[in-house]
């Protein structure tokens, strides 16, 4: 197999050796190059023998001596060098299957690519992994690998993921554990399916593996678009408390066994249980932030620290912060603490109800521009509207419903200020401090 080179960086190592765009890279030091992981791993060596196939079909070997970790200077048509791999499962809790029709195509793509797990922290189900990829992860010692486990009961995993091979894939966890591959695991919990005694089983199995560095328990997200899908009830106060009891039990066992907690519940479980979210120190290295584990404690800790350290005064502009209903109490508390230090601060917080997906969805990252416009129209929101970057796609220009930031600004007659998921940045934006 060969990977086509799109272009070569001028004056780079590869350019000086005569490698050109349109050539194909076959091997590096005898190792076949299939995708970005192969390329990045093998190009780091100081002495390289690279097999290149020219546009004319001639194969030649090029020897290169370079600094360790020095880039060769090769660019490829796509970052992964081939197509991104999609998910083969039909999970009963899949959020993408709960999207309404008519949204942009990219939102319907189900990613399940092991390379993106290592490069960007995406979670994989293991059902897409080939034997070659398993061996490569072990050989390259790629860590951490982020795994959507959901349950360690093989038959239940097959049922929940609607994939008859989903259960046998669990053996890969043991292989990674024996090879010392660090793993962050995710359990999307569905009441009556994989919680209760099944959750105890999963946590017992996972915490027995030394290479599992964290396990996140996350409640299933249910939109109003579940026609024809498996019946799943949302978590309530009672059932959320039951999950937290089990999580705390296994977390304490891990502290006694490993010296670290390892097992965590997402912030949403605490909110549903109406239980106080743990403080900053509870979450260790915050390995599961992308699963909403410890986000509340981290944001609060950073914001209160910023309030204490900052000696600048507010810019005098009236501001409004739009946030999801889950984060509303926290953002309100932070603003009140800021007002206690700066009484002249004119800032209010408005929780946006998720009418687009349904009010069971309370996180800020799933708020649409249409809901913001509808719920803020006609209100005195001042000169600036602060919105979290999590509401927008990567380019920070568009909401999930394809409403752009510019369209929202025009509809509301206000300037949008995009705030990163960072307490220090939040306080800077509340005060109007320009960060250089």
MARTIVEX-806704 format. One line per 5 residues: number of its first residue (from 1); their letters; for each residue x, y, z of N, C-alpha, C. Coordinates in steps of 0.02 Angstrom, whole numbers. Last residue first. Layout:
N
NUM	a	X/Y/Z/X/Y/Z/X/Y/Z; ...
end
This chain:
436
436	xxxxx	-210/1992/1253/-165/1996/1195/-135/1928/1182; -373/2019/1301/-316/1974/1309/-274/1976/1246; -455/2149/1376/-432/2124/1311/-370/2083/1321; -586/2133/1486/-513/2139/1481/-491/2110/1415; -717/2129/1526/-700/2166/1465/-626/2178/1458
431	xxxxx	-765/2054/1628/-738/2120/1645/-724/2162/1583; -801/1941/1556/-851/1975/1599/-829/2046/1614; -679/1905/1499/-734/1928/1456/-789/1963/1495; -605/1868/1613/-580/1921/1567/-636/1949/1525; -686/1764/1658/-681/1825/1698/-654/1883/1656
426	xxxxx	-663/1671/1553/-730/1693/1570/-728/1759/1608; -527/1648/1562/-553/1681/1502/-623/1708/1515; -527/1579/1684/-489/1642/1677/-515/1682/1618; -602/1464/1656/-625/1513/1705/-591/1580/1700; -644/1401/1503/-587/1418/1544/-609/1475/1591
421	xxxxx	-691/1370/1368/-708/1334/1428/-651/1341/1478; -702/1538/1296/-676/1469/1299/-697/1437/1365; -827/1636/1227/-788/1622/1287/-766/1549/1286; -860/1763/1115/-854/1690/1123/-805/1675/1179; -975/1884/1109/-907/1872/1135/-903/1798/1151
416	xxxxx	-1072/1976/995/-1059/1912/1028/-986/1909/1049; -1165/2123/1009/-1100/2094/991/-1089/2030/1031; -1334/2139/951/-1285/2136/1004/-1220/2106/978; -1460/2117/890/-1430/2183/893/-1377/2189/947; -1517/1997/865/-1523/2023/933/-1495/2093/941
411	xxxxx	-1491/1975/731/-1559/1965/756/-1570/1998/824; -1353/1997/723/-1399/2042/687/-1470/2036/715; -1305/1890/800/-1290/1959/819/-1339/2008/787; -1351/1781/725/-1376/1791/793/-1364/1863/815; -1276/1798/609/-1349/1801/606/-1379/1813/674
406	xxxxx	-1147/1779/663/-1165/1843/633/-1240/1852/629; -1154/1646/699/-1145/1696/752/-1165/1765/726; -1282/1559/605/-1214/1584/615/-1212/1634/673; -1372/1411/613/-1375/1483/625/-1304/1506/640; -1359/1274/610/-1334/1312/553/-1346/1387/558
401	xxxxx	-1385/1213/729/-1442/1221/682/-1424/1263/622; -1266/1222/800/-1287/1157/774/-1343/1163/722; -1187/1379/746/-1219/1334/794/-1241/1270/760; -1031/1446/689/-1098/1419/675/-1122/1372/730; -901/1484/716/-942/1529/675/-1015/1507/668
396	xxxxx	-792/1411/765/-823/1462/807/-868/1509/769; -740/1302/701/-722/1367/674/-752/1426/713; -803/1194/767/-732/1208/778/-712/1278/756; -968/1257/813/-923/1209/782/-851/1234/789; -1028/1309/977/-1012/1320/907/-968/1264/880
391	xxxxx	-1041/1293/1110/-1103/1296/1072/-1090/1296/997; -915/1303/1162/-941/1236/1155/-1007/1235/1116; -890/1436/1187/-867/1409/1123/-896/1340/1110; -1028/1521/1264/-971/1474/1268/-954/1446/1199; -1058/1696/1247/-1080/1628/1235/-1020/1582/1238
386	xxxxx	-1111/1854/1296/-1058/1804/1303/-1088/1734/1292; -1154/1995/1214/-1182/1930/1235/-1126/1879/1236; -1154/2170/1247/-1117/2109/1229/-1154/2047/1255; -1241/2270/1283/-1198/2281/1225/-1163/2218/1201; -1403/2210/1338/-1345/2253/1341/-1306/2256/1276
381	xxxxx	-1521/2145/1338/-1462/2105/1353/-1397/2145/1349; -1679/2158/1363/-1623/2205/1368/-1560/2165/1388; -1772/2064/1243/-1746/2074/1311/-1687/2122/1309; -1808/2038/1113/-1849/2085/1151/-1825/2098/1221; -1742/1874/1114/-1771/1929/1075/-1816/1972/1119
376	xxxxx	-1705/1763/1185/-1676/1827/1205/-1705/1887/1167; -1769/1654/1131/-1777/1666/1202/-1747/1733/1226; -1735/1656/993/-1805/1654/1015/-1813/1676/1087; -1594/1653/997/-1630/1710/967/-1701/1713/993; -1574/1528/1059/-1547/1590/1089/-1585/1650/1063
371	xxxxx	-1633/1441/968/-1660/1446/1035/-1636/1509/1070; -1549/1462/856/-1620/1478/852/-1652/1485/920; -1426/1412/898/-1433/1483/887/-1506/1505/885; -1441/1284/1026/-1441/1308/957/-1448/1384/954; -1346/1187/1138/-1392/1243/1129/-1386/1269/1057
366	xxxxx	-1255/1093/1170/-1308/1073/1124/-1362/1127/1117; -1166/1142/1265/-1140/1124/1200/-1192/1104/1148; -1234/1155/1386/-1225/1214/1344/-1205/1196/1273; -1357/1030/1428/-1288/1053/1423/-1282/1111/1374; -1484/977/1433/-1472/1038/1471/-1401/1066/1464
361	xxxxx	-1615/891/1373/-1547/908/1355/-1531/976/1386; -1746/890/1407/-1704/842/1442/-1630/856/1428; -1809/978/1321/-1783/1006/1383/-1747/955/1427; -1759/964/1149/-1801/943/1205/-1769/963/1271; -1692/1016/1043/-1683/945/1056/-1731/919/1110
356	xxxxx	-1751/1149/1048/-1735/1115/985/-1731/1040/995; -1761/1197/1174/-1823/1181/1141/-1811/1142/1076; -1675/1208/1305/-1663/1175/1241/-1729/1152/1211; -1665/1367/1380/-1698/1301/1378/-1689/1272/1308; -1533/1455/1443/-1570/1443/1382/-1599/1372/1384
351	xxxxx	-1516/1568/1574/-1515/1498/1555/-1560/1486/1495; -1424/1713/1586/-1488/1685/1565/-1478/1612/1544; -1353/1834/1691/-1348/1766/1664/-1417/1741/1646; -1277/1998/1680/-1330/1952/1700/-1321/1885/1665; -1183/2135/1736/-1183/2072/1699/-1239/2027/1725
346	xxxxx	-1099/2261/1777/-1167/2253/1751/-1169/2192/1706; -1007/2310/1917/-1012/2263/1862/-1085/2253/1841; -991/2384/2029/-1015/2419/1970/-1026/2373/1910; -935/2300/2125/-1007/2317/2130/-1035/2352/2068; -829/2184/2121/-836/2243/2078/-911/2262/2077
341	xxxxx	-847/2085/2215/-782/2120/2213/-788/2185/2174; -976/2047/2192/-957/2062/2261/-891/2100/2263; -972/2014/2058/-1006/2076/2078/-989/2096/2149; -908/1890/2066/-874/1946/2033/-906/2012/2052; -1006/1817/2129/-941/1826/2164/-903/1884/2133
336	xxxxx	-1102/1821/2029/-1117/1853/2094/-1052/1864/2133; -1037/1747/1931/-1053/1817/1919/-1067/1853/1984; -1034/1621/1994/-971/1655/1975/-983/1729/1965; -1171/1592/2004/-1130/1598/2064/-1065/1636/2050; -1204/1583/1867/-1235/1635/1910/-1194/1646/1973
331	xxxxx	-1131/1472/1831/-1114/1537/1801/-1144/1594/1842; -1200/1375/1911/-1129/1388/1920/-1110/1457/1892; -1334/1377/1864/-1319/1393/1934/-1246/1411/1945; -1312/1345/1720/-1340/1409/1743/-1324/1424/1817; -1275/1223/1673/-1222/1267/1698/-1248/1332/1728
326	xxxxx	-1400/1170/1635/-1357/1134/1682/-1306/1180/1714; -1451/1258/1539/-1483/1256/1604/-1440/1219/1656; -1319/1348/1452/-1367/1295/1460/-1395/1292/1530; -1311/1529/1433/-1282/1464/1449/-1338/1412/1451; -1261/1693/1402/-1310/1641/1384/-1277/1573/1397
321	xxxxx	-1237/1839/1490/-1207/1774/1475/-1264/1726/1460; -1227/2010/1449/-1269/1953/1466/-1232/1890/1447; -1173/2175/1500/-1163/2110/1468/-1214/2060/1492; -1132/2343/1480/-1182/2296/1504/-1177/2231/1465; -969/2407/1516/-1019/2386/1467/-1068/2336/1500
316	xxxxx	-866/2436/1603/-926/2478/1606/-981/2458/1557; -755/2357/1616/-754/2408/1563/-816/2451/1561; -700/2331/1787/-743/2317/1729/-742/2374/1679; -524/2345/1831/-594/2361/1841/-635/2342/1779; -395/2232/1892/-423/2278/1843/-498/2288/1855
311	xxxxx	-344/2136/1971/-350/2202/2002/-378/2254/1953; -362/1963/2000/-369/2019/1954/-381/2084/1991; -363/1862/2097/-299/1889/2074/-305/1953/2033; -498/1830/2121/-454/1849/2177/-391/1884/2153; -542/1796/1993/-573/1852/2029/-528/1877/2085
306	xxxxx	-463/1682/1969/-455/1742/1927/-484/1804/1961; -515/1595/2063/-444/1613/2067/-432/1677/2028; -642/1582/2013/-633/1613/2079/-561/1633/2090; -611/1518/1890/-644/1583/1892/-635/1618/1959; -549/1396/1928/-513/1445/1887/-544/1515/1893
301	xxxxx	-655/1336/2001/-590/1349/2032/-550/1402/1995; -756/1328/1902/-767/1366/1963/-700/1384/1996; -695/1242/1809/-715/1309/1790/-725/1354/1851; -677/1127/1892/-620/1160/1860/-638/1232/1842; -807/1093/1931/-757/1108/1981/-698/1146/1952
296	xxxxx	-867/1071/1803/-895/1119/1850/-841/1141/1900; -791/966/1751/-793/1031/1716/-816/1087/1763; -795/839/1804/-752/889/1836/-752/957/1803; -840/770/1659/-820/749/1727/-772/802/1755; -878/778/1527/-913/819/1576/-898/800/1647
291	xxxxx	-797/710/1445/-858/676/1464/-898/715/1516; -686/789/1438/-728/785/1378/-793/749/1391; -625/762/1562/-659/826/1551/-706/823/1492; -555/654/1619/-618/642/1585/-659/707/1573; -442/683/1692/-434/643/1631/-497/639/1589
286	xxxxx	-399/767/1801/-454/786/1756/-450/749/1689; -310/720/1894/-283/751/1833/-336/771/1782; -419/739/2028/-352/718/2007/-327/756/1947; -543/778/2078/-539/752/2010/-469/736/1985; -542/835/2204/-574/770/2197/-556/736/2131
281	xxxxx	-500/966/2200/-450/914/2216/-477/843/2206; -622/1041/2176/-568/1035/2126/-523/975/2139; -765/958/2253/-718/1013/2242/-662/992/2194; -919/883/2189/-856/884/2227/-811/943/2208; -1081/956/2193/-1027/930/2152/-961/935/2191
276	xxxxx	-1217/907/2294/-1162/954/2283/-1106/921/2244; -1361/844/2213/-1308/834/2261/-1249/880/2244; -1468/814/2132/-1471/873/2175/-1421/866/2233; -1457/721/2036/-1467/696/2104/-1475/752/2155; -1430/801/1928/-1493/764/1929/-1509/739/1999
271	xxxxx	-1303/847/1967/-1357/895/1958/-1425/860/1960; -1231/728/1967/-1239/766/2030/-1296/815/2025; -1238/695/1832/-1268/650/1881/-1279/686/1947; -1166/797/1771/-1238/794/1761/-1272/747/1810; -1032/773/1793/-1065/826/1832/-1141/820/1828
266	xxxxx	-1006/594/1792/-1008/660/1760/-1045/709/1804; -910/504/1912/-975/517/1879/-971/586/1847; -764/399/1909/-797/463/1918/-866/463/1885; -625/310/1963/-695/305/1943/-731/370/1960; -489/352/2007/-503/317/1944/-575/320/1920
261	xxxxx	-420/395/2125/-491/378/2125/-511/335/2065; -263/326/2184/-302/374/2144/-373/349/2137; -207/222/2252/-189/289/2274/-222/344/2234; -246/93/2225/-198/125/2180/-174/193/2203; -324/51/2336/-284/3/2299/-229/37/2258
256	xxxxx	-389/162/2389/-355/116/2435/-307/70/2398; -441/215/2272/-395/256/2312/-355/211/2358; -527/112/2236/-468/127/2194/-418/169/2231; -624/121/2334/-584/60/2330/-521/72/2289; -678/245/2301/-643/237/2365/-599/175/2364
251	xxxxx	-739/212/2180/-687/264/2182/-646/258/2245; -835/122/2219/-778/97/2180/-721/149/2178; -919/210/2292/-895/148/2322/-832/123/2285; -952/309/2200/-913/327/2260/-882/264/2292; -1029/231/2111/-968/265/2089/-923/282/2148
246	xxxxx	-1137/196/2193/-1093/144/2166/-1027/174/2144; -1192/323/2219/-1172/280/2275/-1123/226/2251; -1224/369/2092/-1171/402/2129/-1146/360/2188; -1332/283/2062/-1270/280/2023/-1212/311/2062; -1425/328/2156/-1402/258/2158/-1337/249/2119
241	xxxxx	-1447/458/2113/-1415/447/2179/-1388/375/2184; -1515/431/1995/-1450/463/1992/-1412/454/2057; -1634/379/2043/-1589/334/2005/-1519/364/1998; -1686/494/2111/-1675/430/2145/-1624/387/2108; -1695/596/2011/-1659/606/2074/-1639/540/2106
236	xxxxx	-1676/509/1853/-1709/555/1898/-1669/560/1963; -1633/482/1682/-1617/476/1753/-1656/528/1793; -1761/433/1562/-1707/476/1586/-1693/463/1660; -1785/272/1487/-1808/324/1532/-1749/368/1552; -1802/210/1326/-1755/224/1380/-1783/281/1422
231	xxxxx	-1845/104/1200/-1873/144/1253/-1822/150/1310; -1762/120/1042/-1773/83/1105/-1800/130/1159; -1852/211/912/-1792/188/947/-1810/153/1013; -1963/267/855/-1938/205/827/-1876/178/861; -1917/432/897/-1968/389/868/-1935/326/837
226	xxxxx	-1844/527/964/-1827/456/975/-1879/408/946; -1823/672/983/-1827/639/918/-1808/565/923; -1796/736/1097/-1867/724/1084/-1877/688/1017; -1652/652/1168/-1685/707/1135/-1759/689/1125; -1554/605/1301/-1615/588/1265/-1647/650/1235
221	xxxxx	-1403/535/1351/-1436/597/1329/-1494/580/1285; -1363/438/1494/-1385/441/1424/-1418/508/1410; -1233/494/1604/-1303/476/1592/-1320/482/1518; -1075/416/1628/-1112/472/1598/-1184/452/1586; -930/384/1710/-1000/362/1705/-1042/422/1685
216	xxxxx	-765/350/1665/-817/402/1671/-886/370/1663; -615/298/1731/-680/274/1705/-731/329/1718; -437/291/1705/-498/325/1728/-559/293/1695; -337/202/1675/-319/259/1718/-381/299/1740; -302/39/1660/-359/84/1656/-346/142/1704
211	xxxxx	-196/-39/1696/-184/11/1643/-245/56/1631; -242/-130/1789/-197/-76/1812/-189/-21/1760; -401/-187/1807/-348/-177/1758/-305/-117/1777; -500/-178/1898/-451/-232/1909/-393/-226/1861; -584/-85/1849/-537/-62/1900/-487/-117/1919
206	xxxxx	-659/-165/1760/-615/-112/1734/-563/-91/1787; -731/-255/1843/-688/-279/1789/-637/-226/1768; -801/-166/1926/-757/-216/1955/-707/-241/1903; -877/-96/1831/-826/-60/1870/-777/-108/1903; -960/-200/1785/-915/-164/1739/-859/-129/1777
201	xxxxx	-1029/-237/1903/-988/-286/1867/-938/-250/1822; -1095/-118/1935/-1047/-146/1982/-1000/-195/1946; -1179/-111/1823/-1127/-60/1833/-1074/-85/1881; -1261/-220/1851/-1219/-221/1790/-1164/-169/1794; -1327/-176/1964/-1278/-230/1971/-1234/-237/1909
196	xxxxx	-1349/-11/1904/-1362/-60/1957/-1307/-113/1961; -1343/-4/1723/-1329/25/1789/-1342/-29/1841; -1379/-47/1597/-1310/-59/1619/-1293/-22/1683; -1531/-44/1605/-1489/-83/1560/-1421/-98/1592; -1594/38/1694/-1622/-28/1683/-1582/-72/1636
191	xxxxx	-1539/186/1615/-1576/156/1671/-1607/89/1652; -1383/185/1544/-1454/187/1527/-1492/152/1583; -1227/268/1533/-1274/227/1573/-1346/240/1552; -1083/248/1454/-1146/286/1446/-1200/243/1478; -928/244/1511/-989/204/1518/-1048/251/1510
186	xxxxx	-762/245/1454/-825/281/1459/-882/231/1465; -590/251/1502/-650/214/1482/-713/255/1497; -427/266/1451/-482/303/1483/-546/272/1457; -279/173/1470/-346/178/1442/-390/223/1485; -111/135/1423/-157/172/1466/-225/180/1432
181	xxxxx	-44/-18/1399/-73/37/1362/-124/72/1407; 20/-133/1446/33/-70/1480/7/-10/1442; -12/-254/1396/42/-219/1362/57/-152/1394; -121/-289/1474/-59/-328/1481/1/-294/1449; -212/-196/1420/-193/-192/1491/-127/-229/1502
176	xxxxx	-229/-241/1290/-199/-174/1302/-174/-168/1374; -289/-363/1320/-225/-361/1283/-190/-294/1293; -406/-322/1382/-357/-362/1420/-289/-361/1386; -469/-256/1276/-452/-219/1338/-399/-256/1377; -495/-359/1190/-443/-311/1171/-422/-270/1232
171	xxxxx	-605/-421/1239/-541/-453/1252/-483/-407/1235; -713/-353/1188/-690/-335/1256/-623/-366/1272; -754/-410/1072/-704/-356/1067/-677/-336/1135; -857/-493/1103/-790/-523/1098/-735/-471/1093; -965/-399/1099/-944/-431/1161/-874/-459/1158
166	xxxxx	-983/-357/968/-965/-307/1018/-940/-339/1083; -1032/-436/869/-960/-443/884/-938/-398/942; -1163/-403/848/-1150/-469/877/-1076/-481/894; -1231/-255/893/-1175/-282/854/-1155/-348/885; -1307/-166/972/-1335/-198/912/-1281/-221/864
161	xxxxx	-1267/-119/1091/-1234/-90/1032/-1260/-118/967; -1342/-191/1181/-1345/-118/1185/-1315/-85/1122; -1310/-324/1144/-1379/-300/1143/-1382/-224/1140; -1173/-329/1166/-1200/-344/1099/-1270/-316/1093; -1173/-304/1303/-1140/-256/1257/-1165/-267/1186
156	xxxxx	-1235/-417/1352/-1269/-353/1360/-1239/-301/1313; -1136/-512/1323/-1202/-518/1291/-1241/-452/1296; -1023/-463/1401/-1021/-471/1328/-1090/-473/1295; -1010/-340/1515/-1050/-401/1504/-1055/-411/1429; -956/-219/1529/-908/-274/1518/-944/-341/1515
151	xxxxx	-1019/-73/1448/-1029/-130/1493/-976/-182/1478; -956/47/1399/-1027/44/1414/-1046/-14/1460; -838/87/1326/-849/18/1349/-923/4/1360; -751/177/1226/-821/175/1245/-838/102/1262; -587/227/1264/-631/172/1244/-702/182/1271
146	xxxxx	-438/297/1215/-503/312/1246/-556/264/1219; -273/267/1255/-327/250/1208/-392/262/1246; -140/385/1291/-192/337/1309/-239/323/1251; -30/285/1189/-67/295/1251/-83/369/1260; 49/166/1096/6/225/1090/-38/230/1152
141	xxxxx	159/80/1070/139/99/1138/100/165/1137; 185/24/953/202/95/959/190/121/1030; 135/-106/984/205/-96/962/227/-24/973; 0/-80/1015/44/-110/1065/117/-98/1047; -44/-26/895/-52/13/956/-5/-13/1010
136	xxxxx	-16/-136/810/20/-72/802/15/-29/864; -105/-233/853/-33/-245/861/7/-180/854; -224/-168/816/-212/-187/885/-137/-196/897; -207/-158/678/-210/-97/718/-198/-112/792; -207/-294/639/-150/-251/623/-149/-190/668
131	xxxxx	-334/-331/676/-277/-361/712/-214/-319/700; -439/-183/679/-412/-244/647/-355/-270/689; -576/-108/759/-504/-121/759/-487/-187/723; -709/-82/774/-680/-66/709/-607/-87/703; -742/-104/904/-773/-148/855/-745/-137/785
126	xxxxx	-694/-11/993/-652/-70/980/-680/-115/925; -753/112/1003/-789/55/1032/-750/-10/1029; -673/267/1054/-685/213/1006/-718/154/1042; -670/445/1070/-682/379/1100/-698/328/1046; -537/564/1041/-602/534/1025/-608/465/1057
121	xxxxx	-414/627/1058/-451/608/1118/-520/579/1105; -336/654/948/-382/706/971/-424/687/1031; -246/546/930/-228/613/908/-271/667/939; -308/430/983/-241/450/1006/-227/523/990; -431/434/916/-429/425/989/-362/449/1016
116	xxxxx	-398/439/785/-423/501/814/-427/496/890; -363/305/768/-312/357/759/-333/423/791; -481/235/781/-431/229/834/-377/283/828; -639/294/753/-573/289/722/-519/289/776; -779/319/731/-754/264/773/-685/246/748
111	xxxxx	-911/436/709/-839/421/709/-824/362/754; -1042/457/610/-1025/423/673/-952/402/671; -1116/601/544/-1061/553/537/-1043/524/606; -1208/699/554/-1234/630/553/-1178/578/548; -1145/819/540/-1171/802/606/-1196/730/611
106	xxxxx	-1118/835/405/-1063/815/450/-1087/795/519; -1237/882/345/-1217/812/338/-1165/791/389; -1347/984/445/-1291/977/398/-1261/907/402; -1519/925/457/-1460/960/483/-1402/948/435; -1626/848/413/-1616/914/384/-1559/954/411
101	xxxxx	-1703/766/554/-1681/768/485/-1668/841/464; -1637/767/724/-1691/775/674/-1662/775/603; -1550/637/810/-1550/703/779/-1609/708/730; -1533/514/863/-1586/555/892/-1588/625/863; -1421/458/813/-1485/429/790/-1545/469/816
96	xxxxx	-1328/527/888/-1336/545/818/-1401/517/790; -1328/464/1011/-1357/531/1006/-1370/550/933; -1369/300/1051/-1331/343/1006/-1365/411/997; -1423/202/1128/-1419/269/1158/-1385/319/1112; -1413/84/1061/-1481/105/1080/-1481/176/1107
91	xxxxx	-1302/84/922/-1313/85/994/-1382/113/1011; -1253/10/808/-1318/44/809/-1340/47/882; -1088/14/734/-1137/-6/783/-1203/33/774; -986/56/657/-1026/2/629/-1083/-19/676; -929/222/624/-950/172/673/-995/120/640
86	xxxxx	-800/259/502/-863/269/536/-881/210/580; -641/331/480/-681/271/487/-744/283/528; -586/443/353/-602/432/423/-651/373/429; -476/392/220/-542/411/245/-550/397/319; -304/443/236/-357/405/203/-423/426/234
81	xxxxx	-227/536/299/-199/504/239/-248/458/205; -271/616/398/-266/545/415/-233/505/358; -273/739/331/-230/730/389/-219/656/405; -259/730/153/-299/731/214/-254/714/273; -148/747/69/-212/775/50/-260/779/109
76	xxxxx	3/794/157/-41/746/126/-110/777/115; 175/843/155/105/860/168/61/812/128; 334/830/231/286/803/184/215/822/204; 439/860/316/413/913/273/364/888/220; 500/790/418/524/780/350/499/835/303
71	xxxxx	545/864/574/494/847/524/526/838/455; 641/793/702/638/844/650/589/820/596; 657/689/792/593/725/793/589/781/741; 831/708/777/776/669/805/714/713/813; 890/775/621/883/779/693/825/737/717
66	xxxxx	944/657/494/913/719/517/912/720/593; 981/579/346/1005/589/414/977/656/438; 910/470/228/908/536/259/937/532/330; 903/393/71/929/391/139/934/462/166; 784/322/-32/817/384/-14/839/379/59
61	xxxxx	755/214/-165/767/219/-93/807/282/-79; 622/210/-286/691/223/-267/696/229/-191; 525/160/-423/535/154/-350/609/166/-335; 425/240/-543/490/214/-525/499/214/-449; 308/300/-584/305/231/-565/371/199/-547
56	xxxxx	304/434/-606/314/392/-666/314/317/-650; 298/485/-482/237/490/-522/242/446/-585; 393/365/-382/383/428/-417/317/427/-457; 394/299/-225/374/284/-294/357/349/-329; 519/276/-103/474/322/-137/457/295/-206
51	xxxxx	572/225/53/556/201/-15/503/246/-45; 696/286/156/627/295/134/620/269/62; 780/265/296/783/241/227/710/240/203; 849/375/417/792/348/382/811/321/314; 901/418/574/923/391/510/866/353/476
46	xxxxx	821/462/681/873/505/653/896/483/584; 640/447/685/708/421/693/759/466/657; 515/496/651/551/528/705/624/504/713; 446/423/559/486/478/533/529/511/587; 368/329/628/431/308/598/474/365/572
41	xxxxx	258/405/677/298/363/722/367/349/692; 201/469/569/227/509/624/273/469/670; 165/357/486/210/410/463/242/447/521; 74/284/566/136/253/541/187/308/523; -24/384/582/11/356/641/76/323/620
36	xxxxx	-72/411/452/-35/463/489/3/435/549; -47/257/357/-84/317/377/-41/361/421; 44/166/305/-26/161/286/-64/226/301; 197/113/265/162/173/287/91/171/260; 294/-24/323/244/1/277/208/61/306
31	xxxxx	463/-13/361/396/-17/389/346/14/340; 590/9/314/560/-57/304/491/-65/329; 611/143/339/651/93/375/618/24/372; 458/168/273/511/203/309/546/152/352; 378/146/112/402/122/177/451/171/208
26	xxxxx	311/232/16/296/161/24/314/136/94; 240/378/-43/285/351/8/263/279/22; 237/444/-207/205/403/-156/257/377/-107; 226/609/-281/261/547/-266/222/508/-213; 152/723/-271/132/674/-321/168/608/-314
21	xxxxx	288/828/-232/216/816/-228/195/770/-285; 449/747/-210/403/796/-239/330/777/-227; 615/742/-151/548/714/-148/498/767/-171; 745/793/-145/713/785/-210/646/752/-210; 803/823/-28/818/757/-54/781/743/-120
16	xxxxx	751/945/3/822/943/-14/842/875/-44; 622/905/39/632/946/-21/705/943/-44; 644/838/159/619/801/101/632/840/36; 687/946/240/731/888/229/709/850/166; 634/1101/159/631/1049/211/680/993/194
11	xxxxx	623/1194/60/684/1195/100/684/1144/158; 444/1187/57/508/1213/29/564/1215/80; 359/1037/89/376/1103/116/443/1127/87; 268/960/-38/328/958/3/346/1029/25; 106/880/-58/155/932/-71/214/924/-23
6	xxxxx	48/750/-55/13/807/-88/63/862/-106; 91/586/-82/114/649/-53/81/706/-91; -3/440/-57/17/493/-102/35/557/-64; 50/289/4/14/350/22/41/406/-22; 23/115/-34/62/176/-39/18/236/-22
1	x	42/-60/0/0/0/0/44/62/0
end
